[in-house]
Amino acid sequence: MTIEFKGKVAIVTGAGGGLGRAHALELARRGAKVVVNDLGGAMDGTGGNSAAAEAVVKQITDAGGEAIANGASVSDDAGVAHLVNQALEKWGRVDILVANAGILRDKSFAKMELKDFDAVMAVHLMGTVKPCKALWEIFKKQQYGRIVVTTSSTGLYGNFGQTNYGAAKLSLVGFMNTLKLEGAKDNIKVNAIGPIAATRMTENLMPPNILAMLQPECVTPAVVYLVSEDAPTGMIITAGAGVFAAAQIVETDGVNLGHKATADDVASYIGKIADWSTAKHYTQGGEQSAKFFARVQDKPLVG
């Protein structure tokens, strides 16, 4: 099977370099018309120009593809509206959103200012929510939409000095988990990519020999699959250096300690409560509720 995107229009945010650039180039190579969005700012989100986005557009058009540049900030309402309208005016539709734009403001929590937390949440979380919101009715009307949000190992598992980034990245998993349910009836599929790649956001975090292995292009195959016609929905794929894995949030079966259980009882039975051999992944919150109703029927272990 060959995945192609002939007749499809994709918006890729943060596509002036690194991962976004790799995603945009490959989507275009496979036939998509691409809006290359990039603010062109510094890694902390300050400043901006359109040179990076225009360079990617030139690379696409020189190869015979179709692309336009957009320099809007994904955290700005008017900018996001212009981003979507630009695509509609040029090609009359949008089929794919790869929400890749991001910034870093790393500091230990003790040293981090709240403005640094707000800025990272604004770009990663709201900078994904706003384009999704602007495209949602379009996707529903045309009965087709593919969205990839960008999560991270920091969101899934934590990394020192990145409380703001981790909070933003895990919040996108929660966003995806509900959006996949709301979009299902309209053929809108929503997935997440967790990249491990050498970009300007990671160049100071890893040694050169490791960075050399982690080319952004090695993540892109997973993104292309996740926005394809036959994509799954609600999946997290982690990818780096040609290695691909899937991640899930799971929960144990748990035990019924009874209504009279105390904190001391929780401590005594923590081994059973946290018995990961029983862990399951739930596709919606109601499945967890059903599990609790089932456990209530069990004989209480306390009292």
N, C-alpha and C positions, 0 to 999 in steps of 0.2 A: 504494500500500500504506500502510495506517495501522497503526502499531505500538501495541498496547494490552496491558494487563497485568491484565485482569479475572480474578479468582480467584487472582492471584499475590500473594505476600507478600515484601516487600523489607526488608532491613536496610541502613540507610545510616549509616555511622559518621562522626563529626565533622559532623553535620548541623544543628547549631544556628545556623550562619551560613555565609556565603561559598559555596563550591562545593557542600558537602554539603547545605546548605539548598536550593539550586537543584535539585540532583538529586532530593531527597526530594519537593519540590513538584511537579516534572514527572512523576515516577513515579506519585504520587498522582492527579494530573490525568488520567493515562492509565489509571486504574483499579486500581493496586496498593494494597494495604494496606501501610502503611509503619511500621517501627520507626525513630523518629528518635533516634539515639544521639548524645549529646554530653556530655562531662565538664563542659563549661562553665568550663574553666580559662583561665588566662592563656596568651598565645602560647607561653611557654616550658614549658607543661604544668603549672604550679603552680596550686593552688587548685581551685575547682570549685563549680558549682551547676546546678540543672536548669532554670533560667528560660529559657535560650535554646532548649533542646529543646522545652519546653512551649509556647513561643511559636510554633514551627513547627508543632507538632501542632494548635494552635488555628487556625492559618491553613488547614491542611488540612481539619479538621473543619468549619470555618465555610463552606468551599467545597463541603461535601457528601461529602468523602472520609473514609477511615478511617485513623487513625494513633494510635500510643501513644509516649510519651517514655521514654527510658532514659538514665540518667546514669552508666553504668559506664565505667571506664577500659578501653580495649581492650588495655592491656598487663597487666591483672590477670586471672589465671585464673578466680577466682570471679566477677568482674564479667562476663567474657565468657560464662561458663556461664549466669549470670542473664539476660544479653542474649538468648541463644538460647532459653532456657526461657520467657522472657516472651512471645516471639513464638509459640512452640508452644502455650502455655497459652491465648493469646488467639485464635489462628487455626488452630492445628493443623498448620501447615507453614511452611517457609521456602523460597523459590525463588531469591532474588536476594540477593547481598551486594555492596554498593558500599563498598569499604574506602578511605575518604577521610580518616580522622582523621590529624592530624599536628601536630607542634610545630616550632619553630625555636629553635636556640641558635647563632646565627652568630658566628663569630670566625675569624680567621686560625688556621691550624693551630698556629703557634708560640705563640699565646695561649690556645688552647682547652684546657680541662681534660678529662681522660678521662671525668669524670662527665657532661659535656655531650655527649660522643660516645655514651656508654652510654644516656643518656636519649632521644636522638633515634632511635637504633637500636631501642630498646625500643618506642617508639610506632609508628614507620613500618614497620619490618620485623616485629617480633613482634606488634605491634598489628594486622597483617594476617594473619600466620600463625595466630594463636590463634583468631580467628573462623572462618577457613577450616577449621582442624582441627575445631572444634566443630560445623561444619556438614557436613563431608565425608561422614560415614556417612549423614546424613539425605539429602543429595543423591544418594548412590549408591542408597539404598533406594528412593527415589521416581523414580530414573532421570531426574532433571532438576536442573540447577543452573546458575546464571549468576553469575560472579564478575568484578568489575572491580577491579584494583589500581591504585593511583595512583603513577605514576612522575613524572619531572621532567626538564627540560632540564639541570638540574644533574647528575642521575645519568647522563644520556646523553652530555653534553658537558662538564660542569664549570662551576662559577662560583666566583669568588674568595670565600673566607671560609665555604665550605660543605662542607668535607670530610666532616663527619658526615652531613649531609643528602644529599650526593651518593652516599656509600657506601650509605646506606639505600635511596635511590630506585633505584639500579641493581641492588641485590640483589633488589628486587621483580621486575625483569625476569627474572632467573635463576630465581626462584621460579615465576613464571608459565610459563616455558618448559618446566619439568618437569611442573608441575601440569596443563598442557593435555594432555600425553601420558597421564598417569595417569587423567585424567577422561574421555578420549575415548570409551571403551567404555560409559560410563554417562551419556552425553549431558550431561556437565558441561563447560561452555565457560568459558575463562579468558582475559581480555584485560586490556590496560593503557591507561589514559588519561594523557596528558602535558599537563596544563592550563597555559595562560598566562592568568592572570586577576587581577583586582584584588580582593584579599582582605586581611584584616588581616595576613596573612603577607607580602604584597608591597607594602603601602601605603607603606612607607618605602624601597622599592627602585627606584621608578619615579616620573617626574614626573607631576603631576596630569592633564595633557592625554592622556598615554598611558593612565593608569589609567582615565580616563573611557571609553575604547574597550573596555577589557578586562572587561566585565561577566561575572560567573560564569555567568549564564544562557546565555552564548554557548558555553560548554564542554559544557553538559548534553546537547545533542542527540547528541553522540558517545557519551556514557555510556549514554544510553537505547538507542541502537542496539546497543551492545556487550553489553547484558544482555537483548536481545530474543530471541524464539523462534528467529529465523533468524540469530542472531549468528555471526560467524566465531569462531575460537579461536586464541589465540597472537598476536593483532594488537596493535600499539601505535599508537594514534591520538593525535596531538598536535593541540591545538585552542585557539583564542583569537581573540576579536574577529570571529567569524564565518568564520574561516579554519580549514580542516581539512587535516591531512597525515598520512602514515603514516611510521613510523620502523622501521628494522631494524638488527640487527647483521649485518655482512657480512664476508666473508673472501676474499682473492684466491686464485687458483688455485695460486700459489706455483711454485717451481722445485726441481728435484732437483740439489743441489750435490754430493751424494755423501757417503759415510761419512768421507772424509778432509778434508771442508770445515773451514776455520778461521774464526776471527772476521774475519780480513782478507778472506776470500772473501765472507762475508756482507756486509761493507762494500762490496765491489766490485760485488756483484750486487743491492744493495738496491733499485735501480730496478726490476728484474724481480720481486723478491720483493713489492714494494709497488706492483705495477701494478694500479691500481684499476679499469681497464677490464675486468678479468677477474673482478671481485668477484661473489660469490653470497651469498644468504641461505640458511642451513641450518635445517631445521625440527627437527632433533635432532642430538645429538653424533655419532651413528654415521655421519651423512652426511659430517662433516668427516673422520672416520677413513677412510672409503672414498676420499675425495679424496687423502689421504696415500698410501694403498696404490696408487692409480693413478699418482701422481707418481713413486713408487719404480720403476715400470716404465720411466720415461723415462731416456734416456742422461744420466748425470751431467755437469754442466757443469764440474766440477773433477775432476782426476785421471784 
